[in-house]
Amino acid sequence: MGGKEARVDIVVPDLGEVGEVRLVRWLVAAGEEIESGQAVAEVEAEKAVFVVESPARGVLDQMTVAVGQTARPGDVIARLREG
């Protein structure tokens, strides 16, 4: 069949009025197979912790935000290879 493997961005979800979040911890490791809807990271905003879920099934390929760094809703924090 050939073709390129699809890459999917994992982004910080829209959390309403929240403007910025801090990545608290990764719940999966690079290279790990994950399922659609699986929790992959925890982010903190305004003293509340939120879970970031994977939008698709695949292998976590790249983490673009490190623990302790900040991001905004819509920012890519990781990428996965679908499959």
N, C-alpha and C positions, 0 to 999 in steps of 0.2 A: 504494500500500500504506500509506503514511503511518506513523505511530507514532514513538516516540522512538528515538533511537540508543542502543544499549546501552553503558553505561560499565562498564569492568572495572578493578578495583584491582590494581595490581602491589605485592606485599607482600614484606617480608624473609622468606625461607624459614626454617623451623625448622632450626637448625644444631646441634642436640643440646644440649650444656651451655652454649653461648654465650648470654650474657644481653644483650649490647649490641654493636652494630656501628657502624662509622664509614663513611659513604659516601666512597669514594675517588675514583670518577669515573663520569660518565655515558658510556655507549657509543653513545647515540643522542641526537638533538636533538628538542626539542618540535616537533610538526608532522610528524615523520618517520613513514613507514609502516613497521611492524614485523611480523614473523611470529611465530606461536606457537612458543615454545621459544627464540626469539632472545635472546641476552644483551643486556640493556639497561643494566646497571650493575654496578660492582664495589664490594663492601663488604669491610672489614677487621675481623677480630676475632682477638685473641690472636696477632698477628703473622702471620696467614694471610689470604689474599685469596680471597673467594668471589664467584661470579658470580650475579647475580639475573636470571632469565629471565622473559620475558613469558608469561603464561598463555593468551594469545589473540592472534589477528591483528587489527590495527587501526592507528590513528594515535595516537601519543603526544600526549596532550592537555594534561597538567599534571604537573609535577614538584613533589612536596610536601616533599621533603627536598633540601637543597642540599649540594654537595660540602663535606666537612668536618664536617657535622652527624652526630649519632648517632641511631640508631633501634634498636628491639628486634624480635625475630622476631614476625611477624604485623602489624607496623606498615605502613601504606600509604606507599609512597615515590613513587608515580606513579599516574596514571590514563590509560586509553586509551579511545578510541571504537572499538568493534568495527565491523568491516566490511571 
